[in-house]
Amino acid sequence: MNHAGHEHGPECACGHHHAAPAGIYLISPSSAVPDPAALALARERLAGIGFKTTVDRTALAVHERFAGTDKQRLASIRRALKQKHPIVMATRGGYGLSRLLPCIDWQAVADSGKVFVGQSDFTAFSLALLARTGAPSYAGPTAVFDFGGKKMDDLTADLFAESMRGELDVLSFESEDSDRVDARGVLWGGNLAMVCSLIGTPYMPEVPGGILFLEDVAEHPFRVERMLTHLWHAGILSRQRAIVLGRFTDYRLAPHDNGYDFPSVLAWLRAHVKVPVVTGLPYGHVKVKATLPVGRKVGIATEAGMAHLLLQEHV
């Protein structure tokens, strides 16, 4: 199993003198939270790693499959911009942000200076924010999935806390099947299906010379390949300096696949898209996940079965 190594481990992070713990405002911009107890547990665990939380008043609302009506979910985003906590985290992914994109005041989101964190469906928010304003956000944990389950992954929690405190400089991970690369560019991407859903819309960022990271869940390898071909045909893949693949999990092969699996997709990708491919990024619908800055310039390099993502440089 791959693991994320980082320059500043929790042991030295504790040596720093921090101001009062940062606060997190929890919103539900996508699917409804199925179990309020999981959100309560997530708040306890976030408090345990130094984050006070406030839950938006409609975070547990339910309308059809959504966490409230479109109007309610939009109002929760507006409240998030005005409240005092510096970090805004999605309780979960699912579906629903795509419906809200034209109604969000993106400049107000950028001007708020809030740090937005989420994954999965939240990819639409992060990429729309980047496309409309150039402002960064984070692809990282969501409250219920990562902090409200049976067991919290300590590395995921450490990586999140260090990222929020600006202490994580380098993320290193095992990457046995990677091309050689040493490049810099703007990090962007997220959930592959959500990235593809934005092609041809005003919410798809144009990132020439970027470092594109991708993951997905419950998508058969042929669907993953079809989405990658969509990005390729749209001219997006060939403009990147590196394609960094996270986890593609929870899919089921069929007898007629005849050995076609994820390695076949990788072979196709490498044969047709002449951009270095890096594998093994600890990110996706999995327990161990990094917190990644979307829209910030980073470096990526591979050597001897390892990849190193340089998240910030101290001049």
C-alpha positions in Angstrom: 0.0 0.0 0.0 1.2 3.5 -0.8 1.6 6.0 2.0 2.1 9.7 2.0 5.4 10.9 3.5 5.7 14.6 4.5 8.5 16.8 5.6 6.8 18.1 8.6 5.5 15.2 10.7 3.0 15.6 13.5 5.8 15.3 16.0 7.5 18.6 15.0 4.2 20.3 14.2 3.4 20.1 17.9 6.5 22.1 18.7 5.1 25.2 16.9 3.2 27.9 18.9 0.0 28.4 17.2 -2.7 31.1 17.7 -6.1 30.0 18.8 -7.3 26.9 16.9 -8.7 27.7 13.5 -12.4 27.3 13.0 -14.3 25.3 10.4 -17.8 26.2 9.1 -19.6 23.0 7.9 -21.9 23.3 4.9 -23.8 20.6 2.8 -23.8 21.9 -0.8 -24.5 18.6 -2.4 -26.2 15.4 -1.2 -28.1 15.1 2.1 -26.2 13.8 5.1 -27.7 10.4 5.8 -26.8 10.2 9.5 -26.7 13.3 11.8 -24.7 11.3 14.4 -21.8 10.9 11.9 -21.6 14.7 11.6 -21.6 15.0 15.4 -18.7 12.5 15.6 -16.9 14.4 12.8 -17.1 17.6 14.9 -15.7 15.8 18.0 -12.8 14.4 16.0 -12.1 17.8 14.3 -12.0 19.4 17.8 -9.5 16.7 18.8 -7.1 17.8 16.1 -7.5 21.5 17.0 -10.4 22.8 14.9 -13.5 24.4 16.4 -16.6 23.8 14.2 -19.9 25.5 13.5 -22.6 23.7 11.5 -24.6 25.7 9.0 -28.3 25.7 9.9 -29.4 23.8 6.8 -26.5 21.3 6.8 -28.8 18.5 7.8 -31.7 19.5 5.6 -33.2 17.0 3.2 -35.0 17.7 -0.1 -35.2 14.7 -2.4 -31.5 13.5 -2.6 -30.1 16.9 -1.8 -29.1 18.6 1.5 -32.0 21.0 1.1 -33.5 22.9 -1.9 -31.2 24.6 -4.3 -32.2 27.9 -2.7 -31.3 26.6 0.8 -27.9 25.3 -0.4 -27.1 28.6 -2.1 -28.0 30.5 1.1 -25.6 28.2 3.1 -22.7 29.2 0.8 -23.6 32.9 1.2 -23.7 32.4 5.0 -20.3 30.7 4.9 -18.8 33.8 3.3 -20.0 36.1 6.1 -19.3 33.9 9.2 -16.1 34.2 11.3 -14.4 30.9 10.7 -11.5 30.9 8.1 -12.2 27.4 6.8 -15.3 26.2 5.1 -15.6 22.4 4.7 -18.3 20.3 2.8 -19.9 17.7 5.0 -19.9 15.3 2.1 -20.0 15.0 -1.7 -22.7 13.2 -3.8 -24.5 15.4 -6.3 -25.9 18.9 -6.4 -23.3 21.6 -6.9 -23.6 21.5 -10.7 -27.1 22.9 -10.4 -25.8 25.9 -8.3 -22.9 27.1 -10.4 -24.6 29.9 -12.3 -26.1 31.3 -9.1 -23.0 31.5 -7.0 -21.3 35.0 -6.7 -17.8 33.7 -7.4 -16.1 37.1 -6.9 -17.7 37.2 -3.4 -16.4 33.7 -2.7 -12.9 34.8 -3.7 -13.0 38.1 -1.9 -14.1 36.4 1.3 -10.6 35.0 1.8 -12.2 31.8 3.1 -10.4 28.5 2.6 -12.8 26.0 1.0 -12.2 22.3 1.4 -14.0 19.3 -0.1 -13.8 16.5 -2.6 -15.9 14.5 -5.1 -18.9 16.7 -6.1 -17.0 19.6 -4.6 -14.6 19.4 -7.6 -17.2 21.5 -9.4 -17.0 24.3 -6.8 -13.2 24.3 -6.8 -12.8 24.4 -10.5 -15.6 26.9 -11.1 -13.9 29.2 -8.5 -10.6 28.8 -10.3 -12.1 29.4 -13.7 -14.1 32.5 -12.7 -11.6 34.2 -10.3 -8.3 32.4 -10.2 -8.7 31.9 -6.5 -7.4 28.7 -4.9 -9.2 26.1 -2.7 -8.4 22.6 -1.4 -9.3 19.1 -2.6 -9.3 17.2 0.7 -11.4 15.6 3.3 -15.1 16.0 3.9 -16.4 16.0 7.4 -18.7 12.9 7.3 -16.6 10.7 5.0 -13.2 11.3 6.6 -14.0 12.3 10.2 -17.4 10.8 10.9 -16.9 7.1 10.1 -16.1 4.1 12.3 -12.4 5.1 12.4 -10.6 8.3 11.5 -7.4 7.9 9.5 -4.6 9.6 11.5 -2.5 10.4 8.4 -5.4 12.0 6.6 -6.1 14.1 9.7 -2.4 15.1 10.1 -2.1 16.0 6.4 -5.3 18.1 6.6 -4.2 19.9 9.8 -0.7 20.6 8.5 -2.1 21.9 5.1 -4.4 24.2 6.9 -1.6 25.6 9.0 0.7 26.0 6.0 3.2 23.5 7.4 3.2 20.9 4.7 6.0 21.6 2.2 6.4 18.3 0.4 4.1 15.3 -0.1 6.1 12.2 -1.0 4.4 8.9 -2.0 5.3 5.6 -3.5 4.9 5.7 -7.2 6.3 2.5 -8.8 4.7 2.9 -12.2 5.5 6.5 -13.0 7.2 8.3 -15.9 10.2 10.5 -15.2 9.2 14.1 -14.6 10.5 17.2 -13.0 8.0 20.0 -13.7 6.2 23.0 -12.2 2.7 24.1 -12.9 -0.6 25.0 -11.4 -2.2 22.0 -9.6 -5.8 21.4 -10.6 -8.3 18.6 -11.1 -10.2 16.3 -8.7 -12.9 13.8 -9.5 -12.6 12.8 -13.1 -16.4 12.6 -13.8 -16.8 16.1 -12.4 -13.9 17.5 -14.4 -15.4 16.1 -17.6 -18.8 17.5 -16.8 -17.4 21.0 -16.9 -15.8 20.8 -20.4 -17.3 23.4 -22.7 -18.8 25.4 -19.8 -17.7 28.7 -18.2 -16.7 26.8 -15.1 -13.9 24.8 -16.7 -10.5 26.4 -15.9 -8.0 26.8 -18.7 -4.7 25.7 -17.2 -2.0 25.3 -19.9 1.2 23.8 -18.5 -0.7 22.5 -15.4 -0.4 19.5 -13.2 -3.7 17.7 -13.5 -4.7 15.2 -10.8 -7.6 12.8 -11.2 -9.5 10.1 -9.2 -12.8 8.4 -9.3 -15.0 5.9 -7.7 -17.3 3.1 -8.9 -16.4 3.8 -12.6 -15.4 0.8 -14.7 -12.0 1.2 -16.4 -13.6 1.7 -19.8 -15.6 4.6 -18.4 -12.4 6.1 -16.9 -10.8 5.6 -20.3 -13.7 7.2 -22.1 -13.6 10.3 -19.8 -9.8 10.5 -20.4 -10.4 10.4 -24.2 -12.9 13.2 -23.7 -10.2 15.3 -22.0 -7.7 14.3 -24.7 -10.1 15.1 -27.6 -10.9 18.4 -26.0 -7.1 19.3 -26.2 -6.8 19.5 -22.4 -4.5 16.5 -21.6 -1.8 17.4 -24.1 -1.5 20.9 -22.6 -0.5 19.6 -19.2 3.0 19.1 -17.8 2.0 16.0 -15.8 -1.1 13.9 -15.2 -1.1 12.6 -11.7 -3.5 9.7 -10.9 -5.0 9.1 -7.5 -7.2 6.1 -6.6 -9.8 4.6 -8.9 -11.7 2.3 -6.6 -14.9 0.2 -6.2 -15.4 -0.9 -9.7 -16.4 -4.4 -10.9 -15.0 -6.1 -14.0 -17.1 -8.2 -16.4 -16.2 -11.6 -17.9 -16.1 -10.0 -21.4 -13.4 -7.6 -20.3 -10.9 -10.4 -21.1 -8.1 -9.0 -19.0 -8.9 -5.3 -19.7 -8.4 -3.4 -16.5 -6.7 -0.3 -15.2 -3.2 -1.2 -16.5 -4.8 -1.3 -20.0 -6.1 2.2 -19.5 -2.7 3.4 -18.4 -1.1 1.8 -21.4 -3.5 3.5 -23.7 -3.0 6.9 -22.0 0.8 6.7 -22.3 0.6 5.6 -25.9 -1.6 8.5 -27.0 -1.0 11.4 -24.7 2.7 12.3 -24.7 2.6 13.8 -21.2 4.3 12.2 -18.1 1.9 10.1 -16.0 2.5 9.8 -12.3 0.6 7.1 -10.3 0.0 6.5 -6.6 -1.2 9.9 -5.4 -2.9 9.3 -2.0 -6.2 10.9 -3.0 -9.6 9.6 -3.9 -12.6 8.0 -2.3 -10.3 6.2 0.1 -9.3 6.4 3.8 -5.8 7.9 3.3 -6.0 11.1 1.4 -3.8 14.2 1.0 -5.2 17.7 1.2 -4.2 19.3 -2.1 -4.1 23.0 -3.1 -6.2 23.5 -6.3 -5.1 26.5 -8.3 -1.7 26.9 -6.7 1.7 26.5 -8.4 3.4 23.3 -7.3 6.3 21.1 -8.4 6.3 17.4 -9.2 9.3 15.1 -9.5 9.7 11.3 -9.6 12.8 9.2 -8.7 13.4 5.6 -7.8 9.8 4.5 -7.2 8.8 7.7 -5.4 7.0 10.9 -6.4 7.4 14.2 -4.6 4.8 17.0 -4.8 6.4 20.3 -3.8 3.5 22.2 -2.3 5.2 25.3 -1.2 8.7 26.8 -1.5 10.2 28.9 1.2 12.3 31.6 -0.3 
